[in-house]
């Protein structure tokens, strides 16, 4: 995918303004061997309602990109905007508060609280953001678990349900505060193909409801089902490469 395809042109751009904007984003890390340049001046527009897949080899910079958009990590140079929020300017506490209210983040490793029940894991996200009153929070959490077909497991702790079910809990948690943007980092990476298909179908349903989704994946079986693909190699966006993604 060429840089012009990433940005679009005056004839092909959606009428809406970009919801996510990256401008000359650079990220470097200090290592024992010196600075490592993980991202090298990326530009990207993601429009409302897009379901964008980010693909590339391990170590290409996919997860780094998502972490920067989420404000989990900080840019070395450049700008990242989500709506009218300049993510690159947020301090850690500001980023955490903003993220909890405006983004849904789904990780490969689920990152559920092991000592909390399934429903309490979903409620925790709502309690942190403070967007719902307690009774409304419980009702919404149960409705979200119903949507991902886990209502009957609401009182179980994560260890008592399968990996695919835990990922569905993580998706319900990501949706808790009704965010306009969902970021997913290899959400099917630890799942078998049948379970991965179920999880991907949930994301497709969310996209059809108008959610803007940015998903990192190594699974080329899903590439035709994104609304757009972004390939990354060695910290740069590239045309679709002729190598196996892993």
C-alpha positions as CSV (number, residue, x, y, z in Angstrom):
1,X,0.0,0.0,0.0
2,X,1.5,3.3,-1.1
3,X,1.7,6.4,0.9
4,X,-0.8,8.0,-1.4
5,X,-3.2,5.1,-0.7
6,X,-2.8,5.6,3.0
7,X,-3.7,9.3,2.8
8,X,-6.2,9.0,0.0
9,X,-6.9,11.8,-2.4
10,X,-9.5,14.5,-3.0
11,X,-11.7,12.2,-5.0
12,X,-11.5,9.1,-2.7
13,X,-11.5,10.6,0.8
14,X,-14.6,10.1,2.9
15,X,-16.6,13.3,3.5
16,X,-15.9,13.2,7.2
17,X,-12.7,14.5,8.7
18,X,-10.2,11.9,10.0
19,X,-10.9,10.6,13.5
20,X,-7.3,9.4,14.0
21,X,-4.4,11.4,12.5
22,X,-0.7,10.6,12.7
23,X,1.7,13.2,11.4
24,X,5.4,12.3,11.0
25,X,5.4,10.0,14.0
26,X,8.8,8.9,15.2
27,X,9.5,6.5,18.1
28,X,12.9,5.5,19.2
29,X,14.0,3.4,22.2
30,X,17.3,3.5,24.1
31,X,19.1,0.1,24.1
32,X,22.5,-1.1,25.2
33,X,23.5,-1.0,21.6
34,X,22.3,2.5,21.1
35,X,19.0,4.1,20.0
36,X,16.6,1.8,18.1
37,X,14.2,3.6,15.7
38,X,10.9,1.7,15.9
39,X,8.8,4.1,13.8
40,X,10.2,6.3,11.2
41,X,8.0,9.3,10.4
42,X,4.6,7.8,9.9
43,X,1.6,9.6,8.4
44,X,-1.9,8.0,8.6
45,X,-5.5,9.1,8.5
46,X,-8.2,6.8,9.9
47,X,-11.8,7.9,9.2
48,X,-14.9,7.4,11.3
49,X,-16.4,3.9,10.9
50,X,-13.3,2.4,9.2
51,X,-12.1,-1.1,10.2
52,X,-8.3,-0.9,9.6
53,X,-6.0,-3.8,9.7
54,X,-2.3,-3.2,10.5
55,X,-0.1,-6.1,9.2
56,X,3.6,-6.8,9.1
57,X,6.3,-9.1,10.5
58,X,7.0,-9.4,14.2
59,X,9.0,-6.4,15.3
60,X,7.9,-4.2,12.4
61,X,6.3,-1.6,14.7
62,X,2.7,-2.6,14.7
63,X,2.1,-2.8,18.5
64,X,4.2,0.3,19.0
65,X,1.9,2.3,16.7
66,X,-1.2,1.1,18.6
67,X,0.4,1.9,21.9
68,X,1.2,5.4,20.8
69,X,-2.4,6.1,19.5
70,X,-3.7,4.8,22.9
71,X,-1.3,7.1,24.8
72,X,0.2,4.1,26.6
73,X,3.6,5.0,25.1
74,X,4.8,8.5,24.0
75,X,6.1,9.7,20.7
76,X,9.7,10.7,20.3
77,X,8.6,13.2,17.6
78,X,5.5,14.0,15.6
79,X,1.9,14.3,16.4
80,X,-1.1,12.0,17.1
81,X,-4.6,13.3,17.2
82,X,-7.8,11.4,18.1
83,X,-10.7,13.7,17.4
84,X,-9.6,17.0,18.8
85,X,-7.3,15.5,21.4
86,X,-3.6,15.9,20.9
87,X,-2.5,12.6,22.3
88,X,1.2,13.4,22.0
89,X,0.8,16.2,24.5
90,X,-0.9,14.2,27.3
91,X,0.9,13.4,30.5
92,X,0.5,9.8,31.9
93,X,-2.4,10.6,34.2
94,X,-4.1,12.7,31.6
95,X,-3.7,9.9,29.0
96,X,-5.1,7.3,31.4
97,X,-8.2,9.4,32.1
98,X,-8.8,10.2,28.5
99,X,-8.2,6.6,27.4
100,X,-10.7,5.2,29.9
101,X,-13.4,7.5,28.6
102,X,-12.8,7.6,24.9
103,X,-11.0,4.4,23.8
104,X,-11.6,0.7,24.0
105,X,-8.4,-1.3,24.1
106,X,-8.2,-5.1,23.5
107,X,-4.9,-6.9,24.1
108,X,-3.7,-10.4,22.9
109,X,-3.1,-11.3,26.6
110,X,-6.6,-10.3,27.7
111,X,-5.3,-8.5,30.8
112,X,-8.3,-9.3,33.0
113,X,-8.0,-8.9,36.7
114,X,-7.7,-12.5,37.9
115,X,-9.3,-12.1,41.3
116,X,-12.4,-10.2,40.0
117,X,-15.4,-11.9,38.5
118,X,-16.2,-11.5,34.8
119,X,-18.8,-8.8,35.5
120,X,-16.6,-7.0,37.9
121,X,-13.9,-6.8,35.2
122,X,-16.3,-5.0,33.0
123,X,-17.6,-2.8,35.8
124,X,-14.1,-1.7,36.7
125,X,-13.7,0.1,33.4
126,X,-16.9,2.0,34.1
127,X,-16.0,2.8,37.7
128,X,-12.7,4.2,36.5
129,X,-14.3,6.5,33.9
130,X,-17.2,7.5,36.2
131,X,-19.6,7.8,33.2
132,X,-22.4,5.6,34.7
133,X,-24.2,5.5,38.1
134,X,-23.8,2.1,39.9
135,X,-27.2,0.6,39.0
136,X,-26.8,1.7,35.4
137,X,-23.3,0.3,35.3
138,X,-24.4,-3.1,36.4
139,X,-27.2,-3.2,33.9
140,X,-24.9,-2.1,31.1
141,X,-22.2,-4.6,32.1
142,X,-24.8,-7.4,32.0
143,X,-26.1,-6.3,28.6
144,X,-22.6,-6.2,27.2
145,X,-21.9,-9.7,28.5
146,X,-25.2,-10.8,26.9
147,X,-24.0,-9.4,23.6
148,X,-20.9,-11.5,23.7
149,X,-22.8,-14.5,25.0
150,X,-21.3,-14.7,28.4
151,X,-24.1,-13.6,30.7
152,X,-24.2,-17.0,32.3
153,X,-20.6,-16.7,33.3
154,X,-20.9,-13.3,34.9
155,X,-19.9,-14.4,38.4
156,X,-17.0,-16.6,37.4
157,X,-13.4,-15.6,37.7
158,X,-11.4,-15.5,34.4
159,X,-9.5,-18.7,35.2
160,X,-12.8,-20.7,35.1
161,X,-13.6,-19.8,31.5
162,X,-11.8,-20.5,28.2
163,X,-9.3,-18.2,26.4
164,X,-11.8,-17.3,23.8
165,X,-14.4,-16.5,26.5
166,X,-11.8,-14.3,28.3
167,X,-11.2,-12.4,25.1
168,X,-14.9,-11.8,24.8
169,X,-14.9,-10.4,28.3
170,X,-12.0,-8.1,27.3
171,X,-14.1,-6.9,24.3
172,X,-17.1,-6.3,26.6
173,X,-14.8,-4.3,28.9
174,X,-13.4,-2.3,26.0
175,X,-17.0,-1.4,25.1
176,X,-18.0,-0.5,28.6
177,X,-17.9,3.3,28.2
178,X,-19.2,3.2,24.6
179,X,-16.0,4.6,23.0
180,X,-16.0,5.7,19.4
181,X,-12.6,4.1,18.8
182,X,-11.4,0.5,19.5
183,X,-7.8,-0.5,19.4
184,X,-7.0,-4.2,19.2
185,X,-3.5,-5.6,19.4
186,X,-3.5,-9.2,18.1
187,X,-6.8,-10.0,19.7
188,X,-6.9,-13.5,18.0
189,X,-3.2,-14.3,18.4
190,X,-3.6,-16.8,21.2
191,X,-6.8,-18.4,20.0
192,X,-7.5,-21.4,17.8
193,X,-8.9,-20.7,14.3
194,X,-12.6,-21.4,15.2
195,X,-12.5,-19.2,18.2
196,X,-10.5,-16.5,16.3
197,X,-13.3,-16.4,13.7
198,X,-15.9,-15.8,16.4
199,X,-13.9,-13.0,17.9
200,X,-13.3,-11.4,14.4
201,X,-17.1,-11.6,13.8
202,X,-17.7,-9.5,16.9
203,X,-15.3,-6.9,15.6
204,X,-17.0,-6.9,12.2
205,X,-20.4,-6.4,14.0
206,X,-18.9,-3.4,15.9
207,X,-17.6,-1.9,12.7
208,X,-21.0,-2.3,11.1
209,X,-22.4,-0.3,14.1
210,X,-20.1,2.6,13.3
211,X,-17.2,2.0,15.7
212,X,-13.8,3.0,14.3
213,X,-11.4,0.0,14.8
214,X,-7.6,-0.2,14.4
215,X,-6.5,-3.8,14.7
216,X,-3.0,-5.3,14.7
217,X,-3.0,-8.8,13.3
218,X,-0.6,-11.4,11.9
219,X,-3.4,-13.5,10.5
220,X,-3.7,-13.0,6.7
221,X,-6.9,-15.1,6.7
222,X,-8.8,-12.0,7.7
223,X,-7.2,-9.5,5.4
224,X,-10.1,-9.4,2.9
225,X,-12.5,-8.5,5.6
226,X,-11.0,-5.2,6.8
227,X,-12.2,-2.0,5.1
228,X,-8.6,-1.1,4.6
229,X,-5.1,-2.6,5.2
230,X,-2.0,-0.8,6.3
231,X,1.3,-2.8,5.9
232,X,4.3,-1.9,8.0
233,X,7.9,-3.0,7.7
234,X,11.0,-1.8,9.6
235,X,9.0,1.1,11.1
236,X,7.6,2.4,7.8
237,X,4.4,2.0,5.8
238,X,4.9,0.0,2.6
239,X,3.1,-1.5,-0.3
240,X,1.8,-5.0,0.4
241,X,4.9,-7.0,0.8
242,X,5.7,-10.4,-0.7
243,X,6.6,-12.0,2.5
244,X,4.7,-14.2,5.0
245,X,3.4,-12.3,8.0
246,X,4.1,-13.9,11.4
